[in-house]
Structure formats: C-alpha cells, structure tokens
Amino acid sequence: MKTLVKTMLAVSLALSLGNAHAEVGYFECDVTYAGSHANGKDYVQVSCPDTGTTSWHILAPKLGAKGLAVGMTALALNRPVTVTIDPDVPYSTMYAIYLKRP
C-alpha cells in the first residue's frame, strides 16, 4: 500500500510540474522598456492589454541582440509586438518577439 501511495504522489507531482509552463503563449503587447543590464542579460518590459499585466521579461539567450533590437524598434516606432511569454510571471523568459504591422 505504501508503494502505491508513493507512486501516486510521484505521478501527481510530475504532472503538476509538467504544467509549470502551461501559461506560456503568444500575446500582443506594447513595449514600455528595453535594454541590457550589467549582469549580461537583456530585458524587455511589456504591457499586455489582453491580460492587463505589465511585467519585465528576460530575453532568451538565443534571441540576444536581435530580440533587443526588435524591442527597441517597437519603442521607437510606437508599434505593438507579439511575444511568447508567461505574462503572470515577472522576469520569466521571453522566447520570441515579433514587430507588428501598423
């Protein structure tokens, strides 16, 4: 019986951890800040009208300067972006950032 309970707890824990990134998705947002930090990471703050959140996100390492350039371009042109983030988790990773057409 103890083995069955331990197995059920392990499966339950694995399933709950597997859903840790369930909220990551594509959102249309406005860039409010974009820049690099002395810690070597690039950050973008976005305001997402659909979710009602404004939060900072760390650009994925593979995006690097390209993602930062898109964020700064959006700021300069006052254009929205589509981003892949978890809007409810501040400083979560931003996996994609796309400049929207006017």
Steps between C-alpha positions, in 0.01 A plus 500: 500500500784741584653437158170583329464825694860601424448424131180702489670794673793482257267496198295786642814707562634426152173605339482823698862588415433422137237774497732761647528672160139450395440876493772575244340621181489767231377841612472835326666760720656845504869535586549748784874447565780307332868473581799310631611461860849478648423136585527424127128438445267687266163608639175618344202633694166453328148611574241250378146643465344153463632380836513839675860440607819701474813301575871465428628197310848367430574439134592140424875472434438398138311825436780716637565825320244418228215488750622815669512674160137403433398634843681829448355536151151449643573774756633739237211443259233470771384168354368191675681168509393140528699322769524149641498538879324403819339839577424409861861416592729805527849449363398185316674420174383668179539239227392708199430862410345609170437856384138551387396678184336841537 
